[in-house]
Amino acid sequence: MGYSREVGFDEDTIREILANLKKKEANPRKYQLDPLSHYIRCRKTLVVWVIEVCEVLGLSNTTAFHATNLMDRVFESPDLNQRARKQQFQLIAMCCILIAAKFNEIEEKLPSMHDLNELAAGTYTVDLFRRLELSMLTFLKWEVTCVTPACYLKHYLNKSATGVAQIDSTVHRVVVLLLGLALQDETYICVPPSLLCAAAIHCARALVRQLAGGYCLNMDVWSYELQSITGYSVQDLASCHNTLLQNYQKFEMDQQPKQNADMDEDEAMVVENFLEDEPRINFTDSPPTPNCLHSS
C-alpha cells in the first residue's frame, strides 16, 4: 500500500489540516471491546486479511486503517462476539473495506462488491453485501469518519525527507511496517493517532540511522522540523517508541535468518510484504444474515 503526497498545499494550509485532525482526535471514543471476546482473539488475523485485501486491490494505507477502525467499532456489538457468529467476520471485514474505500479512494480505484467477493471465493451474494452494509451503517448511526495514523503519514513523511532517496524510501518502508504491526495490536487502539504516527517515524529514523551507520550520521533522529509539524518532543514519543521498537525486534526475530544490516532489496520486499505468510481464519461456515447487529 502506498500513500499520495498532497500537491500545491502551502505550509500554513498543511498546519491547518493537521490542527483540524488533532481537534478531531482530542475527544476519542471509548471502545468497549471485551478482551476475552472471540473478535479480539481473531482480530490480528482479521486485520492482516484487511491489509492483504487492500494490497491486492491497490488501496491506500488510509483505507486499511479506516476499515480496521470501522471493524473495531462494529464488533463492539455483543451479538457478534458469540462463538456461533465467527463465520460472519470475513463478510463484515469486507464491508468495512468497502465503506472505507468510498471515503478515501478515487472513483477509479473503488473496489466493487464483486471484486471483494472474488477474494472470498464467491462465498457471498451481492444482495447480502448490500443488506449487511446498510445494517452496519445503521448500527454505526452513519458516523463513519475517523482519524487514524495514516491521516498524518504523508505530511509527517514530507518533513522527514532528507533528500537522499535511499534513506527516505527505507524510512518510509519501515514506518509502514511499524504502523502495520501496531494496527494488528489492539493495545494501540487508544493511542492518539498523531502520536502513534510520529513515534513510528521517530523509531524508523532511529533504526535506519543505526543500520546505515556512517552513511547518515548527519541525520537527526528527531529534527526541529519534525517536532514543529507534529507537536511532539522526543520525550513525548519515548513510551510509544519503545513499544514499537519491541514489536519491530520481535518481527525481525520471527523473520530469522532473514537479517541484513544494509536492508538490501530482498529485505525491502520482506518489509513491504510482511503480511504474506500470516495465518488465515477459516471462513468456511455458512454466511451471516444482516440482522446480526444491534445497537444496544
N, C-alpha and C positions, 0 to 999 in steps of 0.2 A: 504494500500500500504506500502511496506517496502523499505528498502534500503540495499544494499550489501556493506560490508566493503571490501576495497582493501586488498589483502593478498600479502605480500612479498615486499611491497614498503618501502624503507627506507625514513628517514626524508628529505633528500635532494631531492629525487625524488618527494615526495609529494609537497614540496615547489615549485619545478619547475612546476609541474602540475597546482598548484594554481596561480603561476605567469603568466602562459600562459593563463589561464582562465580570469584573471584580464585584461590582454592586450586586449583580445577579447571584453571585456565589456567596455573598455575605450572609445570607439567611438560608443555609442549606436545609433541605427537608430531612426529617429524621426517619431513617429507614427502620423498618420493623421486621427484618429478616430473622427468622429463627435459626440460630447457629446449628441446630440439630436437624433442620428440615432436609427433605430429600433434594430440594433445589440446591442448597448450599453444598451438599455432598457431590452433586453433579456439576456445580457451577463452573469449575475450572474447565472441564471438558466442553461444556456448552460454549463458554467464551472462546476457547480455542477454535471451535467449529465456526462461530460467528466470524472470527478473524480470517479463517481459511476461506469462507464463502466470499468475504469482501475482497480477499486477494484474487480469487478466481474470477470474480466479476469486475475487477479493476476499480473497486470503490475505495474511497479515501479512509484515512485514519479517523477522521471526524465521524464518518458514518459508523465505523466499527465501535467507537466509544459511545456514540449516541444510542446505537442499538443495544449495547450492554446496559446502559443506564435505564432504558425502557424496560429491558428484561428484568432487571433488579426490582423495578417498581411493580411490574405485573405480578411477579412471583411473591409479592407481599400478601397476595390473596391466599388465605389458609386452605382454600379448596384445592389449589394447585399443588400443595405440598403433601397430598395424600399419596401413598405408595401406588395406588391403582391408577394415578393420573400421570405417572412418569412418561408414558408414551406421548404425552402432549408437548413435551419440552421442545422437540425439534420444530414443530409447526409454529409454536409461539416465538421461538428464536427467529424463524424466517419472517414472520410478520413484523417483528421488531426491526429487522434489517430493511424490510420494505418501507416501513414508516420513516425510519431514519434517512434512507436514501432519498425519499421525496423531499426532505428538508435540506439535504446537504449536497446533492449531486445535480449536475446539469441534466436537462431532459434527455440528451443523447446517451447518457450513462445510466439512466434509471433501469433497474432490472424489472422484468415482468414477473408476474406470478408463475408463468410457465418456466422462465429461466430458473427461478428458485426451486420449483417443483422437480425440475430435471436433476438438480443436485441432491434431491431426496428420493431419487429413483422412481419418480412419478407416483409417490405414495398418496398424494392428496389431490383433491379436485379444486378447480378454480373457485367454485361456489363456496367450498369450505374455507378457502383462503379469505374470500371476501367477507364471509359472515364472522369469522374469528377476528379479522382486522377491525371490523366495526365493533365487535364485542370488547376488544382491547381498548379501543379509543373511548368507548363509553365508560369503561372501568377507570381509565385514566382521566376522565372528565375532559378529554380533548386537550389536556395540558401536557404537551409532548416536547416542548422546547427544553433545553438543558444546557448547562455549561460543563464542558469536560476539558481535560488537559490538552486534547487535540485542538481546541479553540485557540489556545495560546501558542501552539507549536511553531507555526510559520513566522510569527512575529518575534518570538524569542530566538529562533534559529537564525533569523536575519541579523540580529545583534550579536549572535555567537560567531558569525562568519569571520574567518581570519584572512581570507583572500587566497589561501593555499587550498587548492581543490581537493587534494588527497586527505588533508586533515579535516576539512569541512564535511566531506562525504562520509568519512569514517565516524565523526561525531554524530552526524545525522543518523547513520545506521545504528549506532549504539544507543542513542536516545530512543529511537523507535523500539529497539529491543527492550530497554528498561521499562518503557511505558507499557509495552505488550505484556511483560511479565507482571507488572503491577496490576494491569487490567484483569488478570486471571485471579488475583488475590483479593478476596472480599474485605480484608482488613484495611484496604486503601479507599474504600467507598466513601468514608467520611473525611478524607484528607482534602483540603481545598484544592481544586483542580489547578489553579495558578501555581500553588506551592509545589505540587507534585511535578508539574511540567518543568518548573525552574530547577528543582532538585535533580531531575533526570538529566537536564543539560549540564548542571554542575558536576554530577557524577560522571557523565560521559566525557566531559572535557578533562577531568582528572585522570580517568582511565586512559584516554588517548595520549595525554601528556606523558604518563608513566610508561605506556607501551612503546611510544615512539622515541623515547629517550631524548637525546640531544637535538633531534630533528625539530622539535617545537618547544624547546626550553624557554623561549621568549614569550610563549603564550600564557597569559594569566588565566588561571583556572576560573576565576570569577572577576571579570573586568568591571570597571566603573560603569560602562555602558549597559552591561547585563544587570547590575544591581539597580541602575536607574530605571530601566524599562520594566523590570519585574517587581521592583519594590521590596526585594528580599536581600538580606545580607547573608554572608556565609554562615553566621550563627543561626539565622532563621532556618536555614536549609539543613543544618547538621543532622538532626534526628532522621529526617526523611532520606537524606543522602546515605546514611549508614544502612538503613533497611534495604534501599535499592541496591547498594553495593553487595550486601549479603545475598540478595536474590541473584545478582549477576554472578557472583562467585559460585553459588550452587549450580546455576545453569552451566557455567564453564566446567565444573566437575562432572556434571551429567553428560557433557559432550566429549569427555576423555575417550581416546587420546587426541582429540582434535584441538591441539593447542599450538598457537603460533604467535609469538610476541609481536610480529610485524603486521598482523592482521592482513594476510595476503588475500588474493581474490577468492580462493576456496573458502576461507573463513568468512569473508564478506557474504558469500552465498548462504553459509550456515546462519549468519546473523539475520539476514533478510528473510530466510525461510525456516526460522527456528521452530515453527509450529508444525512442520510437516509430519513429524513422527509421533505427535501426541495421540493418546488413545481416543477412540470414538465411543460415544454412547450407542448402544444397540437399540435402534429405533424400529423395531420390528412388530411392535404391538399394534392393536387397532387404533386408527386415528381418533382424535378427540372431537367433541362437539363444542360449538361456540358458546354454549350456555354454562361453561365451567367457571366463568368469572363473576364474582360478586364483590361489591364494594363495602361489605360490612366490616 
